[in-house]
Amino acid sequence: MVAAVIAGLPLLLLLFLAVVAPAFNAPPSDGPLVVAGMLPAVPFAIVLVGMVVIAGSLSRFVNPVLGVVVAAIWLPLGLFAVILGPALVLVVVNLAGS
């Protein structure tokens, strides 16, 4: 359970930013960029939810310590993706347009 909570912190930050600053998350939600036929926000959300599921599964079925270690490793990666994801989308769109 602890591993799922730790791995879910980037999702909580994403939801918080969606409520407090909706324009922050706007670039992945709309625009000309398409990833595998979907808007960039969809695969991004799938990856974040997958991180929670994998960490929770490892913690529950394999070893609780392993689940917490994996979640602790993924936490900075998820936070990095949530904070810099919209900026990376804007950079890719602007590079493709020039």
C-alpha positions as semicolon CSV with decimal commas, in nm:
position;residue;x (nm);y (nm);z (nm)
1;M;0,000;0,000;0,000
2;V;0,284;0,239;0,083
3;A;0,449;0,171;-0,253
4;A;0,129;0,256;-0,441
5;V;0,094;0,581;-0,247
6;I;0,455;0,678;-0,315
7;A;0,425;0,591;-0,685
8;G;0,093;0,780;-0,701
9;L;0,236;1,113;-0,586
10;P;0,307;1,230;-0,944
11;L;-0,059;1,160;-1,028
12;L;-0,166;1,368;-0,732
13;L;0,057;1,652;-0,849
14;L;-0,090;1,624;-1,198
15;L;-0,445;1,641;-1,060
16;F;-0,352;1,932;-0,833
17;L;-0,204;2,125;-1,126
18;A;-0,512;2,046;-1,336
19;V;-0,731;2,210;-1,071
20;V;-0,509;2,502;-0,971
21;A;-0,350;2,588;-1,306
22;P;-0,541;2,429;-1,595
23;A;-0,334;2,612;-1,855
24;F;-0,021;2,434;-1,728
25;N;-0,150;2,098;-1,856
26;A;-0,300;2,238;-2,177
27;P;-0,012;2,159;-2,422
28;P;-0,037;1,778;-2,388
29;S;-0,417;1,792;-2,407
30;D;-0,454;1,986;-2,730
31;G;-0,236;2,061;-3,024
32;P;-0,102;1,911;-3,341
33;L;0,125;1,656;-3,172
34;V;-0,003;1,296;-3,185
35;V;0,154;0,995;-3,013
36;A;0,038;0,656;-3,148
37;G;-0,286;0,813;-3,271
38;M;-0,368;0,970;-2,934
39;L;-0,310;1,306;-2,771
40;P;0,013;1,306;-2,564
41;A;-0,185;1,327;-2,240
42;V;-0,332;0,977;-2,287
43;P;-0,007;0,773;-2,303
44;F;0,135;0,999;-2,032
45;A;-0,155;0,916;-1,799
46;I;-0,130;0,546;-1,887
47;V;0,238;0,546;-1,790
48;L;0,168;0,721;-1,458
49;V;-0,114;0,479;-1,372
50;G;0,106;0,187;-1,481
51;M;0,377;0,301;-1,239
52;V;0,125;0,286;-0,954
53;V;-0,005;-0,056;-1,058
54;I;0,341;-0,209;-1,097
55;A;0,471;-0,071;-0,766
56;G;0,156;-0,182;-0,585
57;S;0,172;-0,529;-0,741
58;L;0,538;-0,572;-0,652
59;S;0,466;-0,460;-0,298
60;R;0,168;-0,692;-0,258
61;F;0,273;-1,007;-0,442
62;V;0,654;-1,013;-0,446
63;N;0,817;-0,821;-0,162
64;P;0,698;-0,505;0,016
65;V;1,051;-0,366;0,035
66;L;1,102;-0,416;-0,340
67;G;0,778;-0,232;-0,412
68;V;0,881;0,064;-0,198
69;V;1,227;0,075;-0,358
70;V;1,079;0,070;-0,710
71;A;0,826;0,338;-0,613
72;A;1,101;0,553;-0,459
73;I;1,304;0,526;-0,780
74;W;1,002;0,612;-0,996
75;L;0,893;0,907;-0,781
76;P;1,151;1,159;-0,909
77;L;1,105;1,032;-1,266
78;G;0,728;1,079;-1,243
79;L;0,759;1,424;-1,088
80;F;1,010;1,523;-1,356
81;A;0,766;1,405;-1,625
82;V;0,470;1,589;-1,472
83;I;0,658;1,916;-1,433
84;L;0,852;1,916;-1,761
85;G;0,608;1,717;-1,979
86;P;0,409;2,017;-2,102
87;A;0,730;2,208;-2,178
88;L;0,868;1,915;-2,379
89;V;0,546;1,896;-2,580
90;L;0,574;2,269;-2,661
91;V;0,938;2,227;-2,767
92;V;0,854;1,935;-2,998
93;V;0,562;2,121;-3,154
94;N;0,771;2,433;-3,211
95;L;1,062;2,234;-3,358
96;A;0,825;2,052;-3,593
97;G;0,672;2,382;-3,702
98;S;1,001;2,547;-3,794
